[in-house]
Amino acid sequence: MHQLQVNVVWSTKYRYSVLKGEVQLRCRDLIRQICDGLDVSILKGVVSKDHIHLLVSYPPKLSGKLYF
């Protein structure tokens, strides 16, 4: 079975440090829930104070349907 891998990076506007504390934990939980629902595996992931970096793996059947 084939799997596609992609790096995804989101950053906050002007790289403001807003992803801290409860917001950081909530972002992490939402990303996990969304990926679980879409059959996407998170290989590595970091929620920093000003950006989110993910390495994800997913089946080719989702290639045109992923909108992060």
Residue pairs with C-beta under 8 A, 6 or more apart in sequence:
1 59
2 59
2 60
3 41
3 57
3 58
3 59
3 60
4 57
4 58
4 59
4 60
4 63
5 43
5 55
5 56
5 57
6 55
6 56
6 58
7 53
7 54
7 55
8 52
8 53
8 54
8 55
8 56
8 68
9 51
9 52
9 53
9 54
10 51
10 52
10 68
11 50
11 51
11 52
12 18
12 19
12 50
12 51
15 50
15 51
16 50
17 49
17 50
18 49
18 50
19 27
19 47
19 48
19 49
19 50
19 51
19 52
20 49
24 47
24 49
27 47
27 52
28 45
28 47
31 42
31 45
31 47
31 52
31 54
32 42
34 40
35 41
35 42
35 56
38 58
38 62
38 66
39 58
39 59
39 62
40 56
40 57
40 58
40 62
40 66
41 56
41 57
41 58
42 54
42 55
42 56
43 55
43 56
43 57
44 53
44 54
44 55
45 52
45 53
45 54
45 55
46 52
46 53
46 54
58 66
